[in-house]
Amino acid sequence: MFADRADAGRRLAALLEPYRAENPVVVGLPRGGVVVAAEVADALDAPLDVILVRKLGLPANPEVAMGAIGEGGVRVLDDVAERVPVEAVAAVERRELAELERRTRLYRPEGHRVSLANRTVVVVDDGIATGSTALAACRVARGEGAARVVLAAPVAPHGWERRFGTVADEYVAVTAPRDLRAIGRFYDDFRPTTDDEVLSLLGSHRG
């Protein structure tokens, strides 16, 4: 479906063009979502920033989400977390909180942050599967005073608007297949994005 994240970002940006008139802020979910978000920000002539969230993976299978945490104390737990011992959930949360704090120091030197207050905020990831981190990111944006939240991704699950409800005001995806399975299936190149790549993109837009 997409050559790489930059290609996906350009194709997503074409669908988001109507929001240019709203003078939006574009925020990406690190790491891969920032590459997509940078293309969207360029196309909409909008500022680029990050929203920091971390998936909470099941202790026995970290790739499967049981929830997510986000900056500002945001916490989302899926139904599956009810079957996990409380102390195990807490241990995963502590570990991911430490990574969240590391990324905050790394991506926000000198506390740099684009204000989301009273703005249309376009929340961008490179793909949405369970949606835990995306839900957490939207809640962070709401908590920061966003007037309207648009959740956007190149690929998302079929019927995601109904499933996610009012966590966002608008939902935009290039494709929303019934058989999603894995986000990487929709990319020719889905190699991991590095911290250095994120920093380079943020630095160029802040500059």
Biotite code that builds the C-alpha atoms (Angstrom):
import biotite.structure as struc

atoms = struc.array([
    struc.Atom([0.000, 0.000, 0.000], chain_id="A", res_id=1, res_name="MET", atom_name="CA", element="C"),
    struc.Atom([2.800, 2.448, 0.945], chain_id="A", res_id=2, res_name="PHE", atom_name="CA", element="C"),
    struc.Atom([6.456, 2.584, -0.078], chain_id="A", res_id=3, res_name="ALA", atom_name="CA", element="C"),
    struc.Atom([7.515, 3.921, 3.334], chain_id="A", res_id=4, res_name="ASP", atom_name="CA", element="C"),
    struc.Atom([6.324, 6.275, 6.073], chain_id="A", res_id=5, res_name="ARG", atom_name="CA", element="C"),
    struc.Atom([7.130, 9.396, 4.053], chain_id="A", res_id=6, res_name="ALA", atom_name="CA", element="C"),
    struc.Atom([5.028, 8.121, 1.162], chain_id="A", res_id=7, res_name="ASP", atom_name="CA", element="C"),
    struc.Atom([2.223, 7.290, 3.586], chain_id="A", res_id=8, res_name="ALA", atom_name="CA", element="C"),
    struc.Atom([2.459, 10.784, 5.071], chain_id="A", res_id=9, res_name="GLY", atom_name="CA", element="C"),
    struc.Atom([2.117, 12.457, 1.696], chain_id="A", res_id=10, res_name="ARG", atom_name="CA", element="C"),
    struc.Atom([-0.927, 10.369, 0.821], chain_id="A", res_id=11, res_name="ARG", atom_name="CA", element="C"),
    struc.Atom([-2.506, 11.038, 4.210], chain_id="A", res_id=12, res_name="LEU", atom_name="CA", element="C"),
    struc.Atom([-1.767, 14.755, 3.856], chain_id="A", res_id=13, res_name="ALA", atom_name="CA", element="C"),
    struc.Atom([-3.823, 14.897, 0.659], chain_id="A", res_id=14, res_name="ALA", atom_name="CA", element="C"),
    struc.Atom([-6.883, 13.814, 2.649], chain_id="A", res_id=15, res_name="LEU", atom_name="CA", element="C"),
    struc.Atom([-6.148, 16.336, 5.388], chain_id="A", res_id=16, res_name="LEU", atom_name="CA", element="C"),
    struc.Atom([-5.852, 19.340, 3.068], chain_id="A", res_id=17, res_name="GLU", atom_name="CA", element="C"),
    struc.Atom([-9.277, 20.744, 4.114], chain_id="A", res_id=18, res_name="PRO", atom_name="CA", element="C"),
    struc.Atom([-7.898, 21.316, 7.627], chain_id="A", res_id=19, res_name="TYR", atom_name="CA", element="C"),
    struc.Atom([-5.269, 23.759, 6.371], chain_id="A", res_id=20, res_name="ARG", atom_name="CA", element="C"),
    struc.Atom([-7.823, 26.595, 6.724], chain_id="A", res_id=21, res_name="ALA", atom_name="CA", element="C"),
    struc.Atom([-8.096, 25.856, 10.459], chain_id="A", res_id=22, res_name="GLU", atom_name="CA", element="C"),
    struc.Atom([-4.427, 26.698, 11.141], chain_id="A", res_id=23, res_name="ASN", atom_name="CA", element="C"),
    struc.Atom([-3.840, 23.311, 12.803], chain_id="A", res_id=24, res_name="PRO", atom_name="CA", element="C"),
    struc.Atom([-1.021, 21.909, 14.892], chain_id="A", res_id=25, res_name="VAL", atom_name="CA", element="C"),
    struc.Atom([0.245, 18.495, 13.775], chain_id="A", res_id=26, res_name="VAL", atom_name="CA", element="C"),
    struc.Atom([1.522, 16.113, 16.447], chain_id="A", res_id=27, res_name="VAL", atom_name="CA", element="C"),
    struc.Atom([3.143, 12.749, 15.778], chain_id="A", res_id=28, res_name="GLY", atom_name="CA", element="C"),
    struc.Atom([3.419, 9.698, 17.994], chain_id="A", res_id=29, res_name="LEU", atom_name="CA", element="C"),
    struc.Atom([7.096, 8.748, 18.338], chain_id="A", res_id=30, res_name="PRO", atom_name="CA", element="C"),
    struc.Atom([8.772, 7.234, 16.774], chain_id="A", res_id=31, res_name="ARG", atom_name="CA", element="C"),
    struc.Atom([7.321, 6.160, 13.425], chain_id="A", res_id=32, res_name="GLY", atom_name="CA", element="C"),
    struc.Atom([4.347, 8.474, 13.582], chain_id="A", res_id=33, res_name="GLY", atom_name="CA", element="C"),
    struc.Atom([6.621, 11.516, 13.547], chain_id="A", res_id=34, res_name="VAL", atom_name="CA", element="C"),
    struc.Atom([7.887, 10.656, 10.048], chain_id="A", res_id=35, res_name="VAL", atom_name="CA", element="C"),
    struc.Atom([4.301, 10.547, 8.768], chain_id="A", res_id=36, res_name="VAL", atom_name="CA", element="C"),
    struc.Atom([3.361, 13.667, 10.735], chain_id="A", res_id=37, res_name="ALA", atom_name="CA", element="C"),
    struc.Atom([6.281, 15.647, 9.301], chain_id="A", res_id=38, res_name="ALA", atom_name="CA", element="C"),
    struc.Atom([4.927, 15.144, 5.776], chain_id="A", res_id=39, res_name="GLU", atom_name="CA", element="C"),
    struc.Atom([1.464, 16.221, 6.932], chain_id="A", res_id=40, res_name="VAL", atom_name="CA", element="C"),
    struc.Atom([2.858, 19.314, 8.672], chain_id="A", res_id=41, res_name="ALA", atom_name="CA", element="C"),
    struc.Atom([4.783, 20.294, 5.545], chain_id="A", res_id=42, res_name="ASP", atom_name="CA", element="C"),
    struc.Atom([1.721, 19.891, 3.340], chain_id="A", res_id=43, res_name="ALA", atom_name="CA", element="C"),
    struc.Atom([-0.540, 21.880, 5.674], chain_id="A", res_id=44, res_name="LEU", atom_name="CA", element="C"),
    struc.Atom([2.131, 24.489, 6.464], chain_id="A", res_id=45, res_name="ASP", atom_name="CA", element="C"),
    struc.Atom([1.569, 23.666, 10.140], chain_id="A", res_id=46, res_name="ALA", atom_name="CA", element="C"),
    struc.Atom([3.829, 23.454, 13.193], chain_id="A", res_id=47, res_name="PRO", atom_name="CA", element="C"),
    struc.Atom([5.042, 19.967, 14.149], chain_id="A", res_id=48, res_name="LEU", atom_name="CA", element="C"),
    struc.Atom([5.402, 18.533, 17.637], chain_id="A", res_id=49, res_name="ASP", atom_name="CA", element="C"),
    struc.Atom([5.097, 15.202, 19.419], chain_id="A", res_id=50, res_name="VAL", atom_name="CA", element="C"),
    struc.Atom([2.628, 13.759, 21.880], chain_id="A", res_id=51, res_name="ILE", atom_name="CA", element="C"),
    struc.Atom([4.425, 11.329, 24.139], chain_id="A", res_id=52, res_name="LEU", atom_name="CA", element="C"),
    struc.Atom([2.642, 8.051, 24.821], chain_id="A", res_id=53, res_name="VAL", atom_name="CA", element="C"),
    struc.Atom([3.758, 4.488, 25.542], chain_id="A", res_id=54, res_name="ARG", atom_name="CA", element="C"),
    struc.Atom([2.003, 1.204, 24.962], chain_id="A", res_id=55, res_name="LYS", atom_name="CA", element="C"),
    struc.Atom([1.523, -1.065, 27.963], chain_id="A", res_id=56, res_name="LEU", atom_name="CA", element="C"),
    struc.Atom([2.208, -4.571, 26.667], chain_id="A", res_id=57, res_name="GLY", atom_name="CA", element="C"),
    struc.Atom([0.996, -7.764, 28.263], chain_id="A", res_id=58, res_name="LEU", atom_name="CA", element="C"),
    struc.Atom([3.685, -9.163, 30.595], chain_id="A", res_id=59, res_name="PRO", atom_name="CA", element="C"),
    struc.Atom([3.653, -12.514, 28.770], chain_id="A", res_id=60, res_name="ALA", atom_name="CA", element="C"),
    struc.Atom([3.410, -10.971, 25.287], chain_id="A", res_id=61, res_name="ASN", atom_name="CA", element="C"),
    struc.Atom([4.659, -7.361, 25.180], chain_id="A", res_id=62, res_name="PRO", atom_name="CA", element="C"),
    struc.Atom([3.626, -6.908, 21.542], chain_id="A", res_id=63, res_name="GLU", atom_name="CA", element="C"),
    struc.Atom([-0.038, -7.195, 22.556], chain_id="A", res_id=64, res_name="VAL", atom_name="CA", element="C"),
    struc.Atom([-1.354, -4.000, 24.156], chain_id="A", res_id=65, res_name="ALA", atom_name="CA", element="C"),
    struc.Atom([-3.311, -3.988, 27.373], chain_id="A", res_id=66, res_name="MET", atom_name="CA", element="C"),
    struc.Atom([-3.397, -0.193, 27.498], chain_id="A", res_id=67, res_name="GLY", atom_name="CA", element="C"),
    struc.Atom([-1.223, 2.903, 27.244], chain_id="A", res_id=68, res_name="ALA", atom_name="CA", element="C"),
    struc.Atom([0.065, 5.836, 29.245], chain_id="A", res_id=69, res_name="ILE", atom_name="CA", element="C"),
    struc.Atom([0.681, 9.397, 28.119], chain_id="A", res_id=70, res_name="GLY", atom_name="CA", element="C"),
    struc.Atom([2.196, 12.620, 29.357], chain_id="A", res_id=71, res_name="GLU", atom_name="CA", element="C"),
    struc.Atom([0.132, 14.597, 31.814], chain_id="A", res_id=72, res_name="GLY", atom_name="CA", element="C"),
    struc.Atom([-0.817, 11.457, 33.726], chain_id="A", res_id=73, res_name="GLY", atom_name="CA", element="C"),
    struc.Atom([-3.060, 10.031, 31.000], chain_id="A", res_id=74, res_name="VAL", atom_name="CA", element="C"),
    struc.Atom([-3.760, 6.315, 31.454], chain_id="A", res_id=75, res_name="ARG", atom_name="CA", element="C"),
    struc.Atom([-5.818, 3.981, 29.248], chain_id="A", res_id=76, res_name="VAL", atom_name="CA", element="C"),
    struc.Atom([-6.471, 0.328, 30.144], chain_id="A", res_id=77, res_name="LEU", atom_name="CA", element="C"),
    struc.Atom([-8.146, -2.165, 27.825], chain_id="A", res_id=78, res_name="ASP", atom_name="CA", element="C"),
    struc.Atom([-10.482, -4.908, 29.009], chain_id="A", res_id=79, res_name="ASP", atom_name="CA", element="C"),
    struc.Atom([-7.690, -7.473, 28.734], chain_id="A", res_id=80, res_name="VAL", atom_name="CA", element="C"),
    struc.Atom([-5.842, -5.694, 31.575], chain_id="A", res_id=81, res_name="ALA", atom_name="CA", element="C"),
    struc.Atom([-8.557, -6.869, 33.989], chain_id="A", res_id=82, res_name="GLU", atom_name="CA", element="C"),
    struc.Atom([-7.178, -10.412, 33.637], chain_id="A", res_id=83, res_name="ARG", atom_name="CA", element="C"),
    struc.Atom([-3.633, -9.352, 34.544], chain_id="A", res_id=84, res_name="VAL", atom_name="CA", element="C"),
    struc.Atom([-2.543, -9.147, 38.203], chain_id="A", res_id=85, res_name="PRO", atom_name="CA", element="C"),
    struc.Atom([-2.477, -5.574, 39.470], chain_id="A", res_id=86, res_name="VAL", atom_name="CA", element="C"),
    struc.Atom([1.183, -5.798, 40.481], chain_id="A", res_id=87, res_name="GLU", atom_name="CA", element="C"),
    struc.Atom([2.131, -7.004, 36.986], chain_id="A", res_id=88, res_name="ALA", atom_name="CA", element="C"),
    struc.Atom([0.309, -4.083, 35.375], chain_id="A", res_id=89, res_name="VAL", atom_name="CA", element="C"),
    struc.Atom([2.073, -1.716, 37.775], chain_id="A", res_id=90, res_name="ALA", atom_name="CA", element="C"),
    struc.Atom([5.499, -3.161, 36.893], chain_id="A", res_id=91, res_name="ALA", atom_name="CA", element="C"),
    struc.Atom([4.890, -2.658, 33.154], chain_id="A", res_id=92, res_name="VAL", atom_name="CA", element="C"),
    struc.Atom([3.615, 0.846, 33.815], chain_id="A", res_id=93, res_name="GLU", atom_name="CA", element="C"),
    struc.Atom([6.716, 1.794, 35.824], chain_id="A", res_id=94, res_name="ARG", atom_name="CA", element="C"),
    struc.Atom([8.993, 0.589, 33.048], chain_id="A", res_id=95, res_name="ARG", atom_name="CA", element="C"),
    struc.Atom([7.113, 2.457, 30.344], chain_id="A", res_id=96, res_name="GLU", atom_name="CA", element="C"),
    struc.Atom([6.890, 5.595, 32.463], chain_id="A", res_id=97, res_name="LEU", atom_name="CA", element="C"),
    struc.Atom([10.684, 5.616, 32.706], chain_id="A", res_id=98, res_name="ALA", atom_name="CA", element="C"),
    struc.Atom([10.907, 5.472, 28.892], chain_id="A", res_id=99, res_name="GLU", atom_name="CA", element="C"),
    struc.Atom([8.278, 8.188, 28.593], chain_id="A", res_id=100, res_name="LEU", atom_name="CA", element="C"),
    struc.Atom([10.341, 10.446, 30.839], chain_id="A", res_id=101, res_name="GLU", atom_name="CA", element="C"),
    struc.Atom([13.516, 9.669, 28.850], chain_id="A", res_id=102, res_name="ARG", atom_name="CA", element="C"),
    struc.Atom([11.811, 10.664, 25.619], chain_id="A", res_id=103, res_name="ARG", atom_name="CA", element="C"),
    struc.Atom([10.428, 13.820, 27.192], chain_id="A", res_id=104, res_name="THR", atom_name="CA", element="C"),
    struc.Atom([13.950, 14.945, 28.084], chain_id="A", res_id=105, res_name="ARG", atom_name="CA", element="C"),
    struc.Atom([15.273, 13.951, 24.656], chain_id="A", res_id=106, res_name="LEU", atom_name="CA", element="C"),
    struc.Atom([12.545, 15.334, 22.386], chain_id="A", res_id=107, res_name="TYR", atom_name="CA", element="C"),
    struc.Atom([11.766, 18.457, 24.371], chain_id="A", res_id=108, res_name="ARG", atom_name="CA", element="C"),
    struc.Atom([15.086, 20.173, 25.032], chain_id="A", res_id=109, res_name="PRO", atom_name="CA", element="C"),
    struc.Atom([14.634, 23.204, 27.238], chain_id="A", res_id=110, res_name="GLU", atom_name="CA", element="C"),
    struc.Atom([10.962, 22.281, 27.590], chain_id="A", res_id=111, res_name="GLY", atom_name="CA", element="C"),
    struc.Atom([10.126, 23.256, 24.003], chain_id="A", res_id=112, res_name="HIS", atom_name="CA", element="C"),
    struc.Atom([6.464, 22.609, 23.267], chain_id="A", res_id=113, res_name="ARG", atom_name="CA", element="C"),
    struc.Atom([3.927, 23.875, 20.749], chain_id="A", res_id=114, res_name="VAL", atom_name="CA", element="C"),
    struc.Atom([0.779, 25.063, 22.506], chain_id="A", res_id=115, res_name="SER", atom_name="CA", element="C"),
    struc.Atom([-2.338, 23.055, 21.646], chain_id="A", res_id=116, res_name="LEU", atom_name="CA", element="C"),
    struc.Atom([-4.745, 25.350, 23.490], chain_id="A", res_id=117, res_name="ALA", atom_name="CA", element="C"),
    struc.Atom([-7.739, 26.409, 21.385], chain_id="A", res_id=118, res_name="ASN", atom_name="CA", element="C"),
    struc.Atom([-6.249, 24.836, 18.245], chain_id="A", res_id=119, res_name="ARG", atom_name="CA", element="C"),
    struc.Atom([-7.319, 22.118, 15.845], chain_id="A", res_id=120, res_name="THR", atom_name="CA", element="C"),
    struc.Atom([-4.858, 19.331, 16.624], chain_id="A", res_id=121, res_name="VAL", atom_name="CA", element="C"),
    struc.Atom([-4.133, 16.623, 14.058], chain_id="A", res_id=122, res_name="VAL", atom_name="CA", element="C"),
    struc.Atom([-2.849, 13.541, 15.915], chain_id="A", res_id=123, res_name="VAL", atom_name="CA", element="C"),
    struc.Atom([-0.852, 11.325, 13.535], chain_id="A", res_id=124, res_name="VAL", atom_name="CA", element="C"),
    struc.Atom([0.527, 7.795, 13.814], chain_id="A", res_id=125, res_name="ASP", atom_name="CA", element="C"),
    struc.Atom([1.977, 5.471, 11.179], chain_id="A", res_id=126, res_name="ASP", atom_name="CA", element="C"),
    struc.Atom([-0.862, 3.014, 11.743], chain_id="A", res_id=127, res_name="GLY", atom_name="CA", element="C"),
    struc.Atom([-3.486, 2.126, 14.306], chain_id="A", res_id=128, res_name="ILE", atom_name="CA", element="C"),
    struc.Atom([-4.164, -1.419, 15.453], chain_id="A", res_id=129, res_name="ALA", atom_name="CA", element="C"),
    struc.Atom([-5.657, -1.756, 18.948], chain_id="A", res_id=130, res_name="THR", atom_name="CA", element="C"),
    struc.Atom([-5.716, 2.020, 19.292], chain_id="A", res_id=131, res_name="GLY", atom_name="CA", element="C"),
    struc.Atom([-4.533, 2.248, 22.906], chain_id="A", res_id=132, res_name="SER", atom_name="CA", element="C"),
    struc.Atom([-1.727, 4.714, 22.223], chain_id="A", res_id=133, res_name="THR", atom_name="CA", element="C"),
    struc.Atom([-3.888, 6.733, 19.826], chain_id="A", res_id=134, res_name="ALA", atom_name="CA", element="C"),
    struc.Atom([-6.636, 7.017, 22.450], chain_id="A", res_id=135, res_name="LEU", atom_name="CA", element="C"),
    struc.Atom([-4.088, 8.129, 25.031], chain_id="A", res_id=136, res_name="ALA", atom_name="CA", element="C"),
    struc.Atom([-2.675, 10.719, 22.608], chain_id="A", res_id=137, res_name="ALA", atom_name="CA", element="C"),
    struc.Atom([-6.118, 12.176, 21.931], chain_id="A", res_id=138, res_name="CYS", atom_name="CA", element="C"),
    struc.Atom([-6.737, 12.460, 25.658], chain_id="A", res_id=139, res_name="ARG", atom_name="CA", element="C"),
    struc.Atom([-3.423, 14.261, 26.071], chain_id="A", res_id=140, res_name="VAL", atom_name="CA", element="C"),
    struc.Atom([-4.456, 16.714, 23.351], chain_id="A", res_id=141, res_name="ALA", atom_name="CA", element="C"),
    struc.Atom([-7.808, 17.297, 25.058], chain_id="A", res_id=142, res_name="ARG", atom_name="CA", element="C"),
    struc.Atom([-6.039, 17.832, 28.343], chain_id="A", res_id=143, res_name="GLY", atom_name="CA", element="C"),
    struc.Atom([-3.794, 20.427, 26.704], chain_id="A", res_id=144, res_name="GLU", atom_name="CA", element="C"),
    struc.Atom([-6.882, 22.395, 25.653], chain_id="A", res_id=145, res_name="GLY", atom_name="CA", element="C"),
    struc.Atom([-7.303, 21.399, 22.002], chain_id="A", res_id=146, res_name="ALA", atom_name="CA", element="C"),
    struc.Atom([-10.444, 22.895, 20.495], chain_id="A", res_id=147, res_name="ALA", atom_name="CA", element="C"),
    struc.Atom([-10.803, 20.014, 18.034], chain_id="A", res_id=148, res_name="ARG", atom_name="CA", element="C"),
    struc.Atom([-8.956, 16.717, 17.712], chain_id="A", res_id=149, res_name="VAL", atom_name="CA", element="C"),
    struc.Atom([-8.473, 14.974, 14.363], chain_id="A", res_id=150, res_name="VAL", atom_name="CA", element="C"),
    struc.Atom([-7.041, 11.455, 14.586], chain_id="A", res_id=151, res_name="LEU", atom_name="CA", element="C"),
    struc.Atom([-5.271, 10.485, 11.372], chain_id="A", res_id=152, res_name="ALA", atom_name="CA", element="C"),
    struc.Atom([-3.270, 7.498, 10.153], chain_id="A", res_id=153, res_name="ALA", atom_name="CA", element="C"),
    struc.Atom([-2.386, 5.878, 6.832], chain_id="A", res_id=154, res_name="PRO", atom_name="CA", element="C"),
    struc.Atom([-4.008, 2.619, 7.964], chain_id="A", res_id=155, res_name="VAL", atom_name="CA", element="C"),
    struc.Atom([-6.606, 1.971, 10.662], chain_id="A", res_id=156, res_name="ALA", atom_name="CA", element="C"),
    struc.Atom([-9.125, -0.778, 11.470], chain_id="A", res_id=157, res_name="PRO", atom_name="CA", element="C"),
    struc.Atom([-12.431, -0.962, 9.658], chain_id="A", res_id=158, res_name="HIS", atom_name="CA", element="C"),
    struc.Atom([-15.125, 0.815, 11.689], chain_id="A", res_id=159, res_name="GLY", atom_name="CA", element="C"),
    struc.Atom([-12.636, 2.590, 13.940], chain_id="A", res_id=160, res_name="TRP", atom_name="CA", element="C"),
    struc.Atom([-14.793, 5.721, 14.109], chain_id="A", res_id=161, res_name="GLU", atom_name="CA", element="C"),
    struc.Atom([-17.579, 3.768, 15.813], chain_id="A", res_id=162, res_name="ARG", atom_name="CA", element="C"),
    struc.Atom([-15.186, 1.895, 18.063], chain_id="A", res_id=163, res_name="ARG", atom_name="CA", element="C"),
    struc.Atom([-13.296, 4.954, 19.290], chain_id="A", res_id=164, res_name="PHE", atom_name="CA", element="C"),
    struc.Atom([-16.371, 7.169, 19.626], chain_id="A", res_id=165, res_name="GLY", atom_name="CA", element="C"),
    struc.Atom([-15.906, 10.735, 20.786], chain_id="A", res_id=166, res_name="THR", atom_name="CA", element="C"),
    struc.Atom([-12.240, 10.454, 21.790], chain_id="A", res_id=167, res_name="VAL", atom_name="CA", element="C"),
    struc.Atom([-11.604, 12.427, 18.562], chain_id="A", res_id=168, res_name="ALA", atom_name="CA", element="C"),
    struc.Atom([-13.874, 14.779, 16.647], chain_id="A", res_id=169, res_name="ASP", atom_name="CA", element="C"),
    struc.Atom([-12.815, 13.532, 13.202], chain_id="A", res_id=170, res_name="GLU", atom_name="CA", element="C"),
    struc.Atom([-11.154, 10.369, 11.879], chain_id="A", res_id=171, res_name="TYR", atom_name="CA", element="C"),
    struc.Atom([-9.082, 10.245, 8.676], chain_id="A", res_id=172, res_name="VAL", atom_name="CA", element="C"),
    struc.Atom([-7.362, 7.185, 7.170], chain_id="A", res_id=173, res_name="ALA", atom_name="CA", element="C"),
    struc.Atom([-6.073, 6.342, 3.718], chain_id="A", res_id=174, res_name="VAL", atom_name="CA", element="C"),
    struc.Atom([-7.268, 2.764, 4.146], chain_id="A", res_id=175, res_name="THR", atom_name="CA", element="C"),
    struc.Atom([-9.325, 0.963, 6.796], chain_id="A", res_id=176, res_name="ALA", atom_name="CA", element="C"),
    struc.Atom([-9.260, -2.757, 5.939], chain_id="A", res_id=177, res_name="PRO", atom_name="CA", element="C"),
    struc.Atom([-11.433, -5.383, 7.575], chain_id="A", res_id=178, res_name="ARG", atom_name="CA", element="C"),
    struc.Atom([-8.433, -7.704, 7.884], chain_id="A", res_id=179, res_name="ASP", atom_name="CA", element="C"),
    struc.Atom([-5.786, -5.472, 9.404], chain_id="A", res_id=180, res_name="LEU", atom_name="CA", element="C"),
    struc.Atom([-3.621, -7.963, 11.302], chain_id="A", res_id=181, res_name="ARG", atom_name="CA", element="C"),
    struc.Atom([-0.259, -6.105, 11.245], chain_id="A", res_id=182, res_name="ALA", atom_name="CA", element="C"),
    struc.Atom([0.506, -2.495, 10.295], chain_id="A", res_id=183, res_name="ILE", atom_name="CA", element="C"),
    struc.Atom([3.805, -3.497, 8.672], chain_id="A", res_id=184, res_name="GLY", atom_name="CA", element="C"),
    struc.Atom([1.930, -5.477, 5.994], chain_id="A", res_id=185, res_name="ARG", atom_name="CA", element="C"),
    struc.Atom([0.894, -2.184, 4.407], chain_id="A", res_id=186, res_name="PHE", atom_name="CA", element="C"),
    struc.Atom([4.452, -0.868, 3.979], chain_id="A", res_id=187, res_name="TYR", atom_name="CA", element="C"),
    struc.Atom([7.257, -1.980, 1.684], chain_id="A", res_id=188, res_name="ASP", atom_name="CA", element="C"),
    struc.Atom([9.724, -0.361, 4.106], chain_id="A", res_id=189, res_name="ASP", atom_name="CA", element="C"),
    struc.Atom([8.666, -0.415, 7.753], chain_id="A", res_id=190, res_name="PHE", atom_name="CA", element="C"),
    struc.Atom([12.063, -0.399, 9.397], chain_id="A", res_id=191, res_name="ARG", atom_name="CA", element="C"),
    struc.Atom([12.148, 1.071, 12.934], chain_id="A", res_id=192, res_name="PRO", atom_name="CA", element="C"),
    struc.Atom([12.498, 4.845, 13.199], chain_id="A", res_id=193, res_name="THR", atom_name="CA", element="C"),
    struc.Atom([15.390, 6.016, 15.382], chain_id="A", res_id=194, res_name="THR", atom_name="CA", element="C"),
    struc.Atom([15.595, 8.747, 17.986], chain_id="A", res_id=195, res_name="ASP", atom_name="CA", element="C"),
    struc.Atom([18.056, 10.581, 15.742], chain_id="A", res_id=196, res_name="ASP", atom_name="CA", element="C"),
    struc.Atom([15.526, 10.634, 12.892], chain_id="A", res_id=197, res_name="GLU", atom_name="CA", element="C"),
    struc.Atom([12.829, 12.021, 15.188], chain_id="A", res_id=198, res_name="VAL", atom_name="CA", element="C"),
    struc.Atom([15.186, 14.682, 16.525], chain_id="A", res_id=199, res_name="LEU", atom_name="CA", element="C"),
    struc.Atom([16.215, 15.677, 13.008], chain_id="A", res_id=200, res_name="SER", atom_name="CA", element="C"),
    struc.Atom([12.597, 16.120, 11.906], chain_id="A", res_id=201, res_name="LEU", atom_name="CA", element="C"),
    struc.Atom([11.628, 18.072, 15.002], chain_id="A", res_id=202, res_name="LEU", atom_name="CA", element="C"),
    struc.Atom([14.738, 20.217, 14.744], chain_id="A", res_id=203, res_name="GLY", atom_name="CA", element="C"),
    struc.Atom([14.128, 21.137, 11.114], chain_id="A", res_id=204, res_name="SER", atom_name="CA", element="C"),
    struc.Atom([10.544, 22.155, 11.814], chain_id="A", res_id=205, res_name="HIS", atom_name="CA", element="C"),
    struc.Atom([11.410, 24.070, 14.953], chain_id="A", res_id=206, res_name="ARG", atom_name="CA", element="C"),
    struc.Atom([14.126, 25.821, 13.027], chain_id="A", res_id=207, res_name="GLY", atom_name="CA", element="C"),
])
